Amino acid sequence: MAENSTCSSASSCSKSSCEGCPSKQNPQSFLVDMNAFSDIKHVIGVVSGKGGVGKSMVTASLANQLASRGYRVGIMDADITGPSIPKMYGLHQRAVADDQGIYPAITDNDIKVISINLLMPNEESPVIWRGPVIAGMVKQFWSDVIWGELDYLLVDMPPGTGDVPLTVFQSLPVEGIVIVSSPQDLVRMIVKKAYNMAVTMNIPVLGIVENYSYLSCPDCGKKISVFGESHIDEIAKELGTQVLGKMPIDPEFARMADGSFAQAVNPYIDDAVMALRRLK
């Protein structure tokens, strides 16, 4: 069988002749065209190797901090089967669309948001789709949504290394990722999976944010390691990356995540914000 059926001389194609083939020298790009009415400077992925580590909390916290500094920010909620960003900001209205595309919802602190929950007739309806359909929807969030001018688009990805993270890495011009973790010993392996996927896809890892790092006693202020002692510093050193923040368990953040997260100010991720602001 011919090794490259797209060559004009495919019938006589061999491994040696394919070395000079234009299709080998110019590999196919999977990048999807951005909506004609969008202009986005930086696309940042927020990822985790497993669920339940507070990835959406970190995404929204980063968005709030950037917006408070005057940056134009958007959040793409790419967790199609488990969207939470609209709920966190109290967004329940349907997204509006016309012939030019889909308009994202806007939070009380001027962050643009698109999520499957803003497109469904009932936000509590389950999304029972196979992987390729879900991946296609994520592409549409890029190609069909009118983002306008943004300094940062933060992509809140589902956990793991499956279809959606792969689609985002291949289809969007992702400039870097922030990995979200938690203190359990199991996380060493989980963080490495997310890190190694990014390296395989040639996506820079900006650093790691650890959530649930500790709980401050409301009486004495003592730090209690609810999920065990943190190993994130040694993991980051082993991977050659940096720790961008350690977030405690904060009941106030949990309260605001029920619809008023636009008010949240998270000082524990200041280093992560600085890492994003250093991008040129």
N, C-alpha and C positions, 0 to 999 in steps of 0.2 A: 504494500500500500504506500502511496506517496506520502512523504512526511509533511508536506505543506501544500494542501489542495488549493490554496489561494494563489500560488505562483502561476505565472503564465505558462511555464514549462513543467507543470506539476507531474506530468507523466514520466519525466526524466529526472525528477527531483531526488537529491540524495542529501545526506547529512552535511557533506562538505560543500555542496553547491548552495545549501540553505544558509551558510554562514554569511553570504553576501546578499541575501534576500532583503529587499526594502522592508518587508513586514517584520523581520527580525531586528533590523537596525532602528526601526521606528515602531516600538511596541504600541499596541492599541491602548488608548486611554479610555477608562470607564467613567470619567468625570461627566456629570450631568450639567447641562447648561442652566445657569441661574436665571430666574425670572427677569425679563427685560426691564422691569421697574424696580429692581433690587440692586443695591450696591453695598456689599459687605466686605469689610476690611479683614477681619479675623474670625475664623471658625474654630471653636475649641470644643472638643469632646470631653464629657464628664462620664467616666466609666467605672465599673466595678466588676470583679470576678464572680460575685455572688449577690443575691438579693438581700434586702433588709439592712444595708449598712448606711442608709441615709444619703444616697446619691442625689436624689431630688432636692433634699435640704441643702446640700452643698451647692448644687447648681443655682438654686434660687438665692442663696446667700451671696454667691459671687455676683449674680446679676444685680442684686440690690446695692452691693458695695460699689460696683462700677457705675451704676446709674446715679448714685449719690455723688459721684465725682464728676458728673457731667457727661459721661459717655452715653452714646446711643446703643441700647442693648436689646437683644431679642433672645427668646428661649424657644428652641425647637424640642418639643416633648416627643422624643422618638421611641419612648416606651409605649408602643401601640396597645399592647394587651393589659398594661397596668399603669395608665396615665394618672399623674397626681398633681402636676403643675397647676392646671386651672383651679382645682379645688383649693390649693394652698393660697391662691390669690383671690379667691371668691369670684372666679369667672364662671358664669353658668349660661351666658347667652350663646346663641349659635353664631359661628363665623359668617361674615357676609362675603359674597362672591359676585363678580360680574364678568364680562367678556375678557377683561385683562388678567383676572386671576382671583385668588382668595386673599382677603384682608385679615391679618392677625388681630386677635383681641388685644386690648391695651390695659395693663394693670394700673392701679392707683398711683404708682410711682413711675409711670411711662415706660414700662418694659413691654415689648411686643411679644405675644405668645401665640403659638399654634400647637394644637393637640387634637388627637382624634376625638376627644370629648367635646370639642367645640364644633365638630362636624356631624355628630350622631344625633338623631331625633331625641334620644333619651340618654343622658350621660351615664346612667347606671346599666345600660345594655352591655352585655359582654361582647368583646370582639373575638369571634371564633373564626379566625382566618389561618390559612397555612402560611408558612414562611415567605414564599415568593410574593404573595399578595401584600403582606406586611412590609416587606422590603420595598415594594413598588410605592406604597403610601409614603414612606420616608422620602423617596426620591421626589414625589409630588410636593412634599413640604418644602423642597428646595426649588423646584422648577415652576410650581404653580402659585406659590404664596408671594404676595407683594410685600416684601420686607422694607422697601424703601432704603434709606441710607442708615447703615448700622456700623458702629465701630466694632462690636462683638456680637457674634451669634453663638450662644452656648447650646450644645446639643446634649440633652439629658437622655442617655442611652439605656436600654434595658440591660440587666445583668448578664454576664457570661460573654462568650466569644462566638455567638451564633450569627444568624442571617443579618440582623439589623446592624450590629457593630461592623461586620464585614462590608455591608452596603454603604454605610456612612463613610468608612475609611476609603472605599474605592470610588464613591460617587461624588463626595463633597471635598472641597480643598481644605481638609482639616490641617491646621497649623501645629496643633499639639493637643495632648490630652492630660487631664488631671485624673488620677486614680483615687478612688475613695475606698477606704478600708476600715476595719474595726480591730480591737486589740486581741481577739482570740488567736491562739497559736495556729489554728487551722488556716488563718488568713495568709500566712507566709506563702503557702502553695497557691492560694487564690490570687494574691497580688502578682505573683510571678506569671500566672497564666495571662492576666490582662497585660502585664508589661511585655511579655514575649510576643503576644499578638501584635501589639503596637510596633515592636521592633521588626517583626516579620513584614509588616505593612509599610515600613519606613515612615512611621509617624512618631515625631519626637514626644517623649514623656517629660512633661514639665515638672512633675513631682507627685507626691502622695499626700492626701488629707486623711487623717484618722478621725473617725467619728466615735462617739461613746467612749472617749479616752478615760474619763473618770466622772465621778459625781461629787460635787462639793457639798459637804454637810451643811445644812442651813443653820445649824446652831454654832458649830465650832469652826467651820470653814475647812476642815480636814478633807483631803482628796481621797475618795474611796474608789478603788479599782474594781468596779462591779463586774467587768468581763475579764478580769485577770490583768496582769502586768503587761504593759505595752512593749512590743518588740519592733515597732515601726522604724525606729532610728537605725537599728542594725540591719533591717530588711532593706531600707533605702540605701544604706552604705554598701551593702552587698550588690545591689542592682546598679549602683553608680548614679543614683538620682537623689532628690532632696525631699525632706518633709516640709510641706507647705502649710501645715496647721494641725493642731490637735484640739478637737471640739469636745467639750464635756457634755454630759447628759443635762439638758436645760429644759425644765418643764415649761418655761415661758416660750421657748421656740416651738414646743409641741402645741401649745395653746394657739399661737399665731398661725401655725400650719393648717388650722381648721378654717382658714378663709381670710385672714388678715396679715399674711406674710409680707405684704408690701411695707409694713411698719418695722420689720425685723432688721436689726443691725447686728451683724455677727463679727465681732472683733477677732475671733480666733482664726480667721482665714486671711488676715491682712497680708501674710507672706504670699499666699496664692494670688491675691489681687495684684500685688507688686509684680509677680511673675508674668501675669497677663499684660500688665501695663508696660513691661519692658519689651514686648513684642513690637517689631518695627513694621 
